[in-house]
Amino acid sequence: MGRGRSKAKQAKVARDLKYSSQDMDLERLAKELHGEVEPNKGFDEQDPYAEDTYKPRS
């Protein structure tokens, strides 16, 4: 019981992802699939919100 609501929400999210028009860099995707992307460049370097502000607990 209760599975119907969560399944409906998952279906809605899947439908939104399928039919939404997102901006895609197809040239970069092709380069990445062919192995032409620089290996030393990580996702953190490209993410403007990724900062090294991690502070471990004392």
For each residue, the residues with C-beta under 8 A, 3 or more apart:
1:
2: 5 6
3: 6 7
4: 7 8
5: 2 8 9
6: 2 3 9 10
7: 3 4 10 11
8: 4 5 11 12
9: 5 6 12 13
10: 6 7 13 14
11: 7 8 14 15
12: 8 9 15 16
13: 9 10 16 17
14: 10 11 17 18
15: 11 12 18 19
16: 12 13 19 20
17: 13 14 20
18: 14 15
19: 15 16
20: 16 17
21:
22:
23:
24: 29
25: 28 29
26: 29 30
27: 30 31
28: 25 31 32 37
29: 24 25 26 32 33
30: 26 27 33 34
31: 27 28 34 36 37
32: 28 29 35 36 37
33: 29 30
34: 30 31
35: 32
36: 31 32
37: 28 31 32 41
38: 41
39:
40:
41: 37 38 45 46
42: 45 46
43: 46 47 50
44: 47 50
45: 41 42
46: 41 42 43
47: 43 44 50
48:
49:
50: 43 44 47
51:
52:
53:
54:
55:
56:
57:
58:
